[in-house]
Amino acid sequence: MSQGRRRPLAALAAAVALGAASPGPGAEPPPSVRPGTIVRWPGQGIEWCELGARRFEPLLGACYFPVDLLRSAGPLELARGRSGKRETAAVRVGKFDYPIQKLTLPRHMVELSPEDLARVNRENREMARLWSREGPRLFSLPLGKPLDPLPAGGRFGHRRIINGSPRSPHGGADYSVNEGLSVLAAADGTVAMVADQFFGGNAVFVDHGDSLISMYMHMSQVAVAEGQKLRRGERVGAVGSTGRATGPHLHFGARWRGARVDPALLLGEPGAILTIE
């Protein structure tokens, strides 16, 4: 979802209550949010935020709740603490309504051999270990641009049909630029993994604390090493077309507290993120 397609929900009632009481008869239904988005719940004196079993600190005077791209439609309860009391808000995750993207790729990139499939499964397991990393928050919002200048791009969430067969939705934003352009760290952090992947090609994963992982894929060159400390705007590598790619571009992705979210939301002003009050 590109920044131009965001639909702020500022000033919408969110069925806020002390405790977990359900809205009574005749109450307005909770606002609908799109999978892959972020819900922002600002307020004075917020002490903690909670989504499911995970509790975390507020950021910039608000709770930020990432909603996974593949989360099923249905109700979602958000919670926060203020003045020693628990407050809850209800939202409803809407249906998956992203556009369809049709691609044609060489058969060997789509119909995987047993060896390639085993490689992809191994790489998926390696990435999955990153999503549960914890640590102090090293970033603020908005994040820094991974390219300078940052062109229009996106296709986050697009449902891909490759060579006529439906595939998983696109979990990041693609930016088509010339090969060799420097790729920049979106925030301070630590390089959690450097990999040569079947799909992602030369890929770098940066841990920014608060369970935020940024991803940079298809690079022609990697300029960092695992464990390296990075500053916002520091060079990570160079744009390329390695892995499964039809041309030079940067795939920039973000996982926040395990959720696949549209990175464009993190690159824009926080006040433009879907907001409940």
N, C-alpha and C positions, 0 to 999 in steps of 0.2 A: 504494500500500500504506500504510494508515494505521498510526500508531504502535501501535495495539492489535493489529495483525495481524503485527507483526514476530516472528520466531522466532530468538532469539539462538542462536549456535552455539558458545558459550564452551566451552573445554576439549576441543574436537574435534581429533583428530589431523589434520594437514594434509599428510601425506607430506613433511615438511620434510627437506631433504637439503643437504649441502654440494655445490655443483655442481648439475648438472641430471639426476642419475641418476633413473631411473624406479623406482617401487615394485616390489619383487620379488614372486614368486608367493605368494599367500596374504595379501598386505598388504590392509589395510582400504581400501575405495574412498574417493576424496576426497569431502569433503562437497559437497552440492549447494547452489547459491545461485540465487536468483531473478533474472532479468534486471530491471534497474532498481534494484538494491539496491547496497549498499556493503559491502565486506569489510574488516574491521579486523584487523591483525596486529601486536599489541603486542610489545614486547621491550626489553631493556636495551641501551643503546649502539648503537642503529640509526644508521647513517651516511647511508644513502640507500635509496630505494624505487624499484622499477622495474616497469612494466607495458608489455609490448611494447617499442616503441622509445623510450618516454618515461621519463625518470628524474626523480625529485622528492624533496624533503626530507620527513622524517617530521614528524608533527604530534602533539603531546601524547604523545610516547613510543610512537608506533605508526605503521605504514604504513596508509594508507587507499586502497583500490582501488575506484573506481567502475566498475560494470558497466552498460553501456548497456542501455536498455529493449528495444532491438531486436537485441541480440546473439544470435547463433544458439546453440542448445544445443550443449554440448560442453565439452571440457577447457579450462582456463585456467590458465596458469602465472604465479605471482606471484614476485617476487624482491626481496631486500633485501641490504644490505651491513652486516656487523658484524665489527669487529676485522680489517678488511682482507679478509674472506672473503665470498663470495657464497653466500647461502642461498636456496633455492627452496621454494615451497609449491604444491601442486596443489589446485584446486577444480574443480567441474564446474558449468557454467551449465545450469540446468534448462530445461524447456520453458516456453513462454509460457502461463501459466495464470490470467491475470487475468479478472475477471468481465466479462460483456457488459452494456453500457449502451445502451438503445434511446432514441433521440431523434426528435422530429418538429419540423422547422424549415421556414420558408418556402422554396419551391423556389429562389428567386433566391439564397439563402444556400448552397445545396447544388449545384445545377446551374449552374455558373459560365459566364458569357458569355466569349467569347474575350478581351475586354478585362479582365474580372475575373481570369481565369486568368493572363493575362500579369502582372497586378499581383501576384497571389499568388506566382508564380514569382520575380519580382523581389524581393519582400519576403523570401522564403526564402533567396535568395542573399545578401541584406544581413545576415540573421541568421547565416548560416553563416560569414561572415567573423569573427564574434565568438568562435567556439568555439576558435580556435587562439591567442587572445591569451595572452601570457605576462607575468609580472611578479611582484614580491615579494608574498608572502602578507600580506594585510591583515586577515585574519579568524581567529577561533578557533571552536571548537565548544563548545556548541551555538550556532547562529545565533540572532539576535534574531527575535522574532515579527513578521511583516509587518503584523499587525493587533493592536490591543489594545482589548478582549480578542480572543483567537483562538478562533473557534468550532470545533466539530467539522467536518471537511471531508475532502476527498480526491478519490477516484475516480482516483487516479494509476494509469496502466496499463490502465484499463478499455477494453475493445475496443468501440468505438462503432459502432452500426448506426443510421445517420441516414436517415430516410424509407425504411427497408427495405434500404438498401445498406451493406455493411461499409466502414468508414473506418479511418484510422490510429488507433492507441491514444492515449489521453489522456496527454500528456507532462508534466502538472503537477498541482497540487492546487487544487481550487475551494473557495472559502469564501463561502457565501451570507450576506451582511450587508446592512444598510441602505445605500442610496446616500448618498455624501458622507462616510462614515467615512474617517478618515485612513489612508493606506497608508504603511508605515514601511520604511526601509532595513534589511535583515537584518544588515548589517555595514558597516564602513568600506569605501569604494570610490570609484570614479570612474564617472560616468554615461557608458557607452559608446555608447548610442544611445537616442534618443527618436523614436518613430514613430507614425503613424496607419495601422494595418494593417487589411486586409480582415477577417481572422479575429480578431486580437487587439485591435482598436480602439486606443484610446490606450494605448501600451505604453512601458515604460521598461526598459532593460537596464543592470545595474550590474556593473562589473568589480571583483571583490574580490581579484585577484591569485591566483597558483597555478592559473590557468585555471578559476576558479570564476566563473560568470556567473549572477546572479539575475534573474528576469523578473517583471514586474508588469503585468498586462493587463486590458483592459476598463474602464479608469479613466474617470471622468467629467471629471477634471481632472488635468493634469500640473503639478507644482510645481517641476520641475528642468529643467536644460538640459544638452545634451551637453558633456562635458568638466568638468562640475561635480564637485568633491570632496564626498563625503558622509560623515557620521558615522553609526554604528550608531544606529537609532531615529529618524533624521531623516526628516521628511515628504517622501515622493516624489510623492504625489498624493492622489486621493480615489476611493473605490470608485464604479463606475458599471456601465453595461451597453452600452458601445460595442463595435463590431465584431460578430462572430457570438455573440450572447448572448441567452438567453431571459429574463434578469432580472438585477438588480444582484448582482454577486459579484466577488471577486478571484480571478484565475487567477495563482497563484504557482508559478513553475517554477525549476529549477536545472539547469545544465549544468556538470559538473565534469570537467575534462580531456577535454572533448568528449562525455562520456557523459550521457545523459538519466537522471537518478536521482530517486527519490522524495524531494521536499524535506522530508517529515516526518522522514526519517532525520537530516537536518541540523539540524532544530529540536529534536530530543530529545537526551538525554544520550548522549555518545559510547560509554559502556559498554554501551548497549543495541543498538548496531549489530552486525550479524553478525560474530562474532569467531572467529578460528582461533588456535591456540596450538601 
